[in-house]
Amino acid sequence: MDATISDQVRQWISCKKYVEGERLHFDAPKPGCRIDVPLFDAQSPSDKFTLSLYEGARSSRLLLSLDASRKFTMQTRRSSHPLVRIDIDDNARHTNPDGTILCGSHVHVCVEKYGCAFAFPLASDEGIIIAGTSEDVPEVFESFRHYCNIDKELAIKWSLGI
C-alpha cells in the first residue's frame, strides 16, 4: 500500500495555525455534539482551516465507571479537505482501500491516491507520531495539536465524556 503524504498536504499540516477571532477557550463537546474551531495560516491568513472535535453519543444506560469506553473524533481540515483525523473508539472498525481491516482506535492521514480513506492503528509507529502513546482524549489532543501545529493558546476545557 502506498501511503505517501504529498508535499502540499505536509505543508498544510505543518503550517502554524492560529485560532480565528478573539475566542480562545472552548468547552469540549458534550456527547452527541461537535465543535468547530476556525483556524488560519499565520503566513497566509487567507488559508482557512477547521479543527473539529466530536464526542460520540451515549446510549441511555448507567455508567458505573469513569473508565468507560469513549467515542471521540478530532480532525483538521483545510476548507473542506480533511488532513488528519483521529478516531478514538475501542469498538471502531475500519477497512483500508487495500482491504486491511483495523479494529480499535486509529488515525487517518490524507495520503496520495486515497485521501483520508487510509488509516493507521493508534498504537502503530505512524499513529504514535500523531497521537502520542495514550488513549486519554486530552493527552491525544495535545499530541494531535502539536503534530498539526495548532496554536498553543487554544484552550479546551475537557469533560469526563458524560
C-alpha positions in Angstrom: 0.0 0.0 0.0 1.4 3.4 -1.0 0.7 5.7 2.0 2.7 8.7 0.9 1.7 12.2 2.1 2.0 14.7 -0.6 4.2 17.8 -0.2 1.2 20.0 -0.4 -0.6 18.1 2.4 2.6 18.1 4.5 2.7 21.9 4.1 -0.9 22.3 5.2 -0.5 20.1 8.2 2.8 21.7 9.3 1.9 25.4 8.8 1.4 27.4 12.0 -2.4 27.6 12.6 -3.9 30.3 14.8 -7.5 30.5 16.1 -9.6 32.9 14.1 -11.4 35.5 16.1 -11.0 36.5 19.8 -12.3 33.4 21.4 -9.5 31.0 22.6 -11.3 29.0 25.2 -13.9 26.3 24.3 -15.7 23.6 26.2 -15.2 20.1 24.9 -18.3 18.9 23.1 -21.0 17.1 25.1 -21.9 13.5 24.0 -23.5 13.6 20.6 -22.2 17.1 19.8 -19.4 18.7 17.8 -17.5 21.9 18.0 -15.7 23.5 15.1 -12.9 25.9 15.7 -11.9 28.2 12.8 -8.1 28.4 12.2 -5.9 30.3 9.7 -2.3 30.0 8.5 -0.1 32.7 10.0 1.9 33.1 6.8 -1.1 33.1 4.6 -4.1 34.4 6.5 -6.5 33.7 3.6 -5.7 30.0 4.1 -8.5 28.7 6.3 -8.6 25.6 8.4 -11.0 24.0 10.8 -10.4 21.9 13.9 -13.4 19.7 14.7 -14.0 17.8 17.9 -16.8 15.3 18.2 -17.8 13.3 21.3 -19.9 10.2 20.4 -23.4 9.9 21.7 -24.0 7.7 24.7 -26.8 5.2 25.0 -29.3 5.5 27.8 -27.6 3.4 30.5 -26.0 4.0 33.8 -22.2 4.2 33.7 -20.7 2.7 36.9 -17.1 3.5 35.9 -15.1 6.6 34.9 -13.0 4.5 32.5 -15.9 3.5 30.3 -15.2 3.4 26.6 -15.4 6.7 24.7 -16.0 7.6 21.1 -14.2 10.7 20.2 -13.1 12.2 16.9 -10.7 15.1 16.3 -9.9 16.3 12.8 -8.2 19.2 11.0 -9.4 20.3 7.5 -8.3 22.8 5.0 -11.6 24.3 3.8 -13.5 21.0 3.3 -10.3 18.9 2.6 -9.7 16.5 5.5 -6.0 16.4 6.5 -5.7 14.4 9.8 -8.4 12.6 11.8 -8.1 10.5 15.0 -11.0 8.2 15.9 -10.8 7.0 19.5 -13.1 4.1 19.9 -12.2 0.6 21.2 -15.0 -0.9 19.0 -14.2 1.0 15.8 -13.7 -1.0 12.6 -12.1 0.5 9.5 -11.3 -1.1 6.2 -8.4 0.5 4.3 -8.5 0.7 0.4 -6.2 -2.4 0.2 -8.6 -4.5 2.3 -6.6 -4.3 5.5 -9.1 -4.2 8.4 -8.3 -2.2 11.5 -10.1 -2.8 14.8 -10.0 -0.2 17.6 -8.8 3.4 17.7 -7.0 4.7 14.6 -5.5 7.7 12.7 -6.4 8.9 9.2 -3.9 11.0 7.3 -4.5 12.4 3.8 -2.3 10.3 1.5 -1.8 10.4 -2.2 -4.2 8.1 -4.1 -6.5 7.5 -1.2 -7.1 10.8 0.6 -8.3 10.2 4.2 -9.6 6.7 3.4 -6.4 5.2 4.6 -5.8 4.7 8.4 -3.1 3.5 10.8 -3.8 1.9 14.2 -3.4 4.4 17.0 -0.6 2.2 18.5 1.4 1.9 15.2 4.6 4.0 14.7 2.6 6.4 12.4 -0.2 6.7 14.9 2.2 7.4 17.8 3.9 10.2 15.9 0.5 11.9 15.5 -1.4 10.9 18.6 1.2 10.0 21.2 1.2 6.9 23.4 -2.0 7.4 25.4 -5.7 6.9 24.5 -6.7 9.6 27.1 -8.5 12.2 25.0 -6.9 15.3 26.4 -3.4 13.8 26.0 -4.2 12.6 22.5 -5.4 16.1 21.7 -2.2 17.7 22.8 -0.1 15.3 20.6 -2.6 15.9 17.7 -2.3 19.7 18.3 1.5 19.5 18.2 1.5 17.4 15.0 -0.9 19.7 13.3 0.9 22.8 14.6 -2.2 24.4 16.2 -1.9 27.4 18.4 -1.0 26.6 22.0 -3.2 29.5 23.1 -6.3 27.4 22.2 -7.7 26.0 25.5 -10.2 23.1 25.6 -12.0 22.5 28.9 -12.3 18.7 29.0 -15.2 16.8 30.5 -15.3 13.2 31.5 -17.2 12.3 28.4 -20.6 12.1 30.2 
